[in-house]
């Protein structure tokens, strides 16, 4: 950090802590409900998530066009807090409907991408590209710290109080994000006005454009289309590993409380590795080597992991691959990918980014879920699915290098 950045960086750190701590309290609950609903129904749940996301994105686009971010961000988080409390009342009620677990699974999948996407849109808007390369690793570590606290609390409390009773805790943690948003507004602290110069307070104006601006801007830009393809390939690989993980855990544990605790412990292992990378590795790598060398980290790990599964298909290797893959995603490639948006206009930072983070991501989940179901129907097990993934992982590496070079050219031309 440099002079004048510390307080704003700490508020950004705390903001992401609240967002991900809230989510990770709920994530193991979602995983248990997905298993309880039936692994064979997961493609339908992913499809439902995509449809819900497609309906939500134009609404967010219209709000972003109309309201400044000092109003937009609190609206988004207050809405999701109300949803958490409403779902708690529904699931706790006598005779909760049979569709309630599926509804919770779909809602949380929407919640996760929206609150994280809005957070990183805000970060890309208030931090300059040079600052982002130095500080996004540290800021992302705030989310990882929250992701340590969330699953630890769930692993401790879920067997004692039941998964549903964790929802009010998640709502209370998410409310802390509202405080952080207020502290990060330009001019909120006269002694340290924010991470960018005070004259950029004009950025508080609405983004403008139409409700469907993000949907139209992505296909018109080769850079944004490349980021969209990068995200889509990432969801493909994540979904393949996720489905295989669900099968392994279901076969190993019969008790819902035990399964929830195991999912939480996997999250805990991921986040211990992630926070170490974010605090001590990511910023140094991005500053010294640039995105061309940092962005491909996850594609390289993915290629290596699927190669290992193609050779030796065991549950232990699968779980180790999943932990390492997610730690690399959140610890190194994730923050690097967010830097890609710092060189873009504000409408792209909010609307186009939101489309990529939500519709493209969840659309990729839905298509990947059906692709996995199709491969399973053909009789392909863990080994066969891994072999299919290998050439796509090689393509992903090449795309990461292209995006890193393109970001450098856009930065130099800015």
C-alpha positions as a printed Julia matrix, in Angstrom:
414×3 Matrix{Float64}:
   0.0     0.0     0.0
   0.97    3.59   -0.49
   0.14    6.74    1.43
  -3.57    7.53    1.48
  -4.71    4.02    0.47
  -4.76    2.19    3.79
  -8.13    3.13    5.22
 -10.02    2.66    1.96
  -8.26   -0.68    1.38
  -9.31   -1.86    4.84
 -12.93   -0.85    4.23
 -12.79   -2.73    0.92
 -11.3    -5.73    2.75
 -14.09   -5.62    5.37
 -16.78   -5.16    2.72
 -15.75   -8.35    0.93
 -15.42  -10.12    4.28
 -19.09   -9.43    5.02
 -20.24  -10.51    1.55
 -18.44  -13.85    1.52
 -18.86  -14.67    5.22
 -22.6   -14.37    4.69
 -22.51  -16.52    1.57
 -20.28  -19.2     3.08
 -22.58  -19.58    6.07
 -25.25  -20.51    3.52
 -23.24  -22.4     0.9
 -22.97  -25.72    2.8
 -26.72  -25.49    3.45
 -27.26  -25.18   -0.3
 -24.97  -28.14   -0.99
 -26.92  -30.31    1.45
 -30.23  -29.25   -0.09
 -28.86  -30.03   -3.56
 -27.85  -33.53   -2.44
 -31.16  -34.03   -0.6
 -33.12  -32.94   -3.68
 -31.27  -35.54   -5.74
 -28.09  -35.37   -7.81
 -30.07  -36.4   -10.87
 -32.06  -33.17  -10.5
 -29.02  -30.87  -10.35
 -29.14  -30.05  -14.1
 -32.73  -28.83  -13.58
 -31.64  -26.71  -10.61
 -28.83  -25.19  -12.69
 -31.3   -24.47  -15.49
 -33.68  -22.82  -13.01
 -30.82  -20.71  -11.72
 -29.99  -19.53  -15.24
 -33.62  -18.55  -15.91
 -33.82  -16.66  -12.62
 -30.57  -14.89  -13.44
 -31.78  -13.97  -16.94
 -34.86  -12.35  -15.38
 -32.83  -10.46  -12.78
 -30.15   -8.94  -15.05
 -32.44   -6.49  -16.94
 -33.83   -5.32  -13.6
 -30.31   -4.61  -12.35
 -29.49   -2.89  -15.65
 -32.48   -0.59  -15.27
 -31.54    0.25  -11.68
 -27.91    0.94  -12.64
 -29.08    3.26  -15.42
 -31.28    5.23  -13.04
 -29.6     5.32   -9.63
 -26.08    6.43   -8.57
 -23.99    3.77   -6.92
 -24.5     5.33   -3.44
 -28.15    4.24   -3.87
 -27.74    1.23   -6.15
 -25.47   -0.83   -3.9
 -27.54   -0.46   -0.69
 -30.66   -1.38   -2.7
 -29.06   -4.6    -3.91
 -27.84   -5.71   -0.48
 -31.03   -4.69    1.35
 -33.05   -6.75   -1.14
 -30.96   -9.86   -0.54
 -31.1    -9.43    3.24
 -34.89   -9.34    2.99
 -34.8   -12.49    0.82
 -32.71  -14.37    3.39
 -35.16  -13.54    6.16
 -38.12  -14.44    3.95
 -36.62  -17.81    3.07
 -35.92  -18.43    6.75
 -39.59  -17.85    7.55
 -40.62  -20.15    4.68
 -38.28  -23.0     5.6
 -39.01  -22.73    9.33
 -42.77  -22.69    8.88
 -44.92  -25.69    9.67
 -45.34  -27.82    6.58
 -42.73  -26.06    4.42
 -43.56  -26.76    0.76
 -41.68  -29.54   -1.04
 -40.26  -27.05   -3.53
 -38.65  -24.89   -0.82
 -35.19  -26.6    -0.87
 -34.99  -26.24   -4.66
 -36.04  -22.6    -4.38
 -33.32  -22.0    -1.79
 -30.7   -23.67   -4.01
 -31.65  -21.51   -7.0
 -31.91  -18.31   -4.97
 -28.53  -18.74   -3.3
 -26.88  -19.43   -6.67
 -28.29  -16.11   -7.89
 -27.39  -14.33   -4.65
 -23.78  -15.47   -4.77
 -23.01  -14.13   -8.22
 -24.95  -10.9    -7.85
 -23.46   -9.72   -4.56
 -19.92  -10.64   -5.62
 -20.34   -9.11   -9.1
 -21.65   -5.85   -7.65
 -18.76   -5.78   -5.18
 -16.1    -6.16   -7.9
 -17.88   -3.66  -10.17
 -17.59   -1.15   -7.35
 -13.92   -2.02   -6.81
 -13.12   -1.67  -10.53
 -14.86    1.72  -10.44
 -13.09    3.22   -7.42
  -9.56    1.82   -7.82
  -7.24    2.62  -10.72
  -5.69   -0.21  -12.78
  -2.25    0.26  -11.24
  -3.75    0.2    -7.74
  -5.86   -2.83   -8.64
  -2.82   -4.92   -9.58
  -1.2    -4.09   -6.24
  -4.22   -4.23   -3.94
  -6.89   -6.55   -5.37
  -5.1    -9.55   -3.88
  -5.29   -7.96   -0.42
  -8.9    -6.89   -0.92
  -9.82  -10.37   -2.13
  -8.24  -11.74    1.07
 -11.02  -10.0     2.97
 -13.46  -12.26    1.17
 -11.3   -15.26    1.95
 -11.21  -14.3     5.63
 -15.0   -14.2     5.51
 -14.97  -17.51    3.69
 -12.97  -18.96    6.57
 -15.35  -17.68    9.23
 -18.5   -18.71    7.32
 -17.87  -22.45    6.85
 -16.22  -22.7    10.29
 -19.39  -21.32   11.88
 -21.54  -23.62    9.76
 -19.47  -26.71   10.55
 -19.76  -25.89   14.26
 -23.42  -24.88   14.37
 -25.19  -26.95   11.68
 -25.17  -30.27   13.6
 -26.41  -28.47   16.76
 -29.08  -26.03   15.57
 -29.87  -27.35   12.08
 -29.0   -25.79    8.7
 -32.08  -23.56    8.39
 -31.39  -21.66   11.61
 -28.16  -20.33   10.11
 -30.05  -17.96    7.78
 -30.58  -15.06   10.27
 -26.84  -15.14   11.05
 -26.05  -14.77    7.35
 -28.46  -11.82    7.07
 -26.82  -10.03   10.0
 -23.33  -10.46    8.52
 -24.45   -9.19    5.11
 -25.85   -6.05    6.75
 -22.25   -5.11    7.58
 -21.62   -4.61    3.85
 -23.96   -1.62    3.91
 -21.73    0.16    6.42
 -18.66   -0.46    4.25
 -20.37    0.9     1.13
 -21.11    4.14    2.99
 -17.5     4.48    4.16
 -16.11    3.95    0.64
 -18.05    6.77   -0.99
 -15.81    9.64   -2.15
 -15.86   12.32    0.51
 -17.17   10.02    3.24
 -13.99   10.65    5.25
 -12.62   14.21    4.89
  -9.2    13.1     6.18
  -8.91   10.37    3.56
 -11.48   10.93    0.77
 -11.28    7.52   -0.84
  -9.11    5.41   -3.07
  -9.35    7.77   -6.04
  -8.91   11.57   -6.33
 -11.71   13.69   -4.91
 -12.52   15.19   -8.29
 -13.76   11.76   -9.38
 -16.79   12.21   -7.12
 -18.61   12.78  -10.41
 -18.45    9.0   -10.77
 -21.33    8.93   -8.3
 -23.66    9.81  -11.18
 -25.85    7.01  -12.6
 -24.17    4.79  -15.17
 -26.84    5.62  -17.75
 -27.77    3.66  -20.85
 -30.61    1.18  -21.2
 -31.73   -1.77  -19.13
 -30.31   -4.18  -21.72
 -27.06   -2.27  -22.23
 -24.91   -5.03  -20.83
 -26.47   -7.65  -23.09
 -25.75   -5.6   -26.2
 -22.25   -4.4   -25.27
 -20.69   -7.82  -24.64
 -21.05   -9.25  -28.18
 -19.89   -5.97  -29.75
 -16.49   -6.12  -28.06
 -13.88   -8.81  -28.77
 -12.34   -8.08  -25.36
 -15.61   -8.5   -23.47
 -16.52  -11.55  -25.56
 -13.15  -13.06  -24.67
 -13.78  -12.48  -20.97
 -17.23  -14.06  -21.38
 -15.7   -17.15  -23.01
 -13.06  -17.29  -20.27
 -15.83  -17.32  -17.64
 -17.91  -19.87  -19.57
 -15.01  -22.32  -19.78
 -14.35  -21.84  -16.08
 -17.95  -22.72  -15.23
 -17.75  -25.81  -17.46
 -14.8   -27.23  -15.55
 -16.17  -26.17  -12.17
 -19.5   -27.88  -12.91
 -17.85  -31.12  -14.0
 -15.84  -31.28  -10.77
 -18.85  -30.18   -8.67
 -21.08  -33.0    -9.96
 -18.36  -35.57   -9.37
 -17.83  -34.21   -5.85
 -21.57  -34.48   -5.1
 -21.54  -38.13   -6.14
 -18.51  -38.92   -3.98
 -19.92  -37.21   -0.86
 -23.36  -38.8    -1.24
 -21.84  -42.26   -1.44
 -19.57  -41.67    1.57
 -21.99  -40.02    4.06
 -25.66  -40.81    4.7
 -26.4   -38.24    7.45
 -27.39  -34.72    6.21
 -25.64  -33.03    9.13
 -22.41  -34.94    8.41
 -22.58  -34.08    4.71
 -23.11  -30.41    5.52
 -20.11  -30.48    7.86
 -17.91  -32.19    5.22
 -18.84  -29.58    2.61
 -17.97  -26.89    5.16
 -14.57  -28.48    5.88
 -13.77  -28.61    2.15
 -14.61  -24.9     1.97
 -12.41  -24.3     5.0
  -9.42  -26.02    3.37
  -9.94  -24.04    0.16
 -10.05  -20.75    1.98
  -6.97  -21.36    4.13
  -4.95  -21.82    0.92
  -6.72  -18.92   -0.78
  -6.06  -16.32    1.88
  -2.38  -17.25    1.96
  -2.1   -16.72   -1.79
  -3.99  -13.43   -1.69
  -1.94  -11.93    1.12
   1.52  -13.07    0.04
   1.48  -14.07   -3.63
  -1.16  -12.45   -5.87
  -0.19   -8.79   -5.62
   3.5    -9.51   -6.07
   2.88  -11.76   -9.09
   0.48   -9.33  -10.79
   2.82   -6.37  -10.23
   5.99   -8.14  -11.3
   4.8   -10.41  -14.11
   1.53   -8.83  -15.3
  -1.74  -10.52  -16.18
  -0.26  -12.44  -19.13
   1.47  -14.79  -16.7
  -0.93  -14.62  -13.75
  -4.32  -15.07  -15.47
  -3.45  -18.54  -16.89
  -2.77  -19.97  -13.4
  -6.21  -21.55  -13.03
  -6.32  -22.97  -16.59
  -2.9   -24.58  -16.0
  -4.06  -26.12  -12.69
  -7.23  -27.35  -14.43
  -5.28  -29.01  -17.23
  -3.01  -30.7   -14.68
  -5.94  -31.81  -12.53
  -7.92  -33.39  -15.33
  -4.75  -35.05  -16.59
  -4.28  -36.62  -13.15
  -7.93  -37.77  -13.05
  -7.63  -39.25  -16.53
  -4.69  -41.34  -15.31
  -5.85  -42.19  -11.75
  -9.56  -41.66  -11.05
  -9.89  -41.76   -7.26
 -11.97  -39.79   -4.76
  -8.85  -38.53   -3.0
  -7.37  -37.03   -6.15
 -10.74  -35.51   -7.06
 -11.08  -33.76   -3.7
  -7.46  -32.55   -3.76
  -8.01  -31.23   -7.3
 -11.19  -29.47   -6.21
  -9.46  -27.8    -3.26
  -6.45  -26.7    -5.33
  -8.61  -25.57   -8.25
 -10.87  -23.4    -6.11
  -7.95  -21.98   -4.12
  -6.22  -20.94   -7.36
  -9.45  -19.5    -8.71
 -10.17  -17.35   -5.66
  -6.58  -16.64   -4.67
  -4.83  -15.84   -7.95
  -6.86  -15.95  -11.16
 -10.02  -14.43   -9.65
  -8.42  -11.13   -8.54
  -6.44  -11.04  -11.8
  -9.63  -11.4   -13.82
 -11.2    -8.46  -11.97
  -8.27   -6.24  -13.06
  -9.4    -6.81  -16.67
 -12.41   -4.56  -16.05
 -10.47   -1.56  -14.65
  -9.52   -0.37  -18.16
 -13.15   -0.28  -19.37
 -15.85    2.45  -19.35
 -18.18    2.6   -16.33
 -21.15    1.09  -18.2
 -19.04   -1.96  -18.99
 -17.81   -2.16  -15.38
 -21.37   -2.43  -14.07
 -23.66   -3.69  -16.84
 -21.44   -5.76  -19.14
 -19.58   -7.2   -16.16
 -22.86   -8.08  -14.47
 -24.03   -9.93  -17.6
 -20.77  -11.88  -17.76
 -20.74  -12.67  -14.04
 -24.38  -13.74  -13.94
 -26.0   -14.79  -17.21
 -22.84  -16.12  -18.84
 -21.73  -17.84  -15.65
 -25.07  -19.43  -14.78
 -25.83  -20.17  -18.43
 -22.52  -21.99  -18.52
 -23.55  -23.86  -15.38
 -26.82  -24.96  -16.95
 -25.25  -26.09  -20.24
 -22.41  -27.78  -18.38
 -24.86  -29.61  -16.13
 -26.69  -31.07  -19.11
 -23.38  -31.83  -20.83
 -22.26  -33.77  -17.77
 -25.58  -35.61  -17.68
 -25.15  -36.48  -21.36
 -21.62  -37.75  -20.86
 -22.8   -39.83  -17.9
 -25.63  -41.26  -19.99
 -23.02  -42.37  -22.53
 -21.33  -44.31  -19.78
 -18.37  -41.98  -19.26
 -17.15  -42.01  -15.69
 -14.61  -39.78  -14.0
 -11.85  -40.86  -16.38
 -13.88  -40.3   -19.55
 -15.12  -36.86  -18.48
 -11.54  -35.85  -17.66
 -10.3   -36.88  -21.11
 -13.05  -34.8   -22.75
 -12.0   -31.76  -20.65
  -8.31  -31.81  -21.62
  -8.4   -30.06  -25.04
 -10.81  -27.43  -23.67
  -8.4   -26.73  -20.81
  -5.6   -26.16  -23.34
  -7.86  -23.67  -25.18
  -8.53  -21.92  -21.87
  -4.8   -21.35  -21.33
  -4.44  -19.71  -24.76
  -7.45  -17.47  -24.11
  -6.01  -16.33  -20.76
  -2.77  -15.26  -22.46
  -4.73  -13.34  -25.12
  -6.78  -11.45  -22.51
  -3.66  -10.53  -20.53
  -2.01   -9.07  -23.61
  -5.18   -7.26  -24.67
  -5.51   -5.65  -21.22
  -1.93   -4.35  -21.47
  -2.69   -2.72  -24.84
  -5.88   -1.11  -23.54
  -4.04    0.18  -20.47
  -1.22    1.65  -22.53
  -3.73    3.32  -24.85
  -5.72    4.83  -21.98
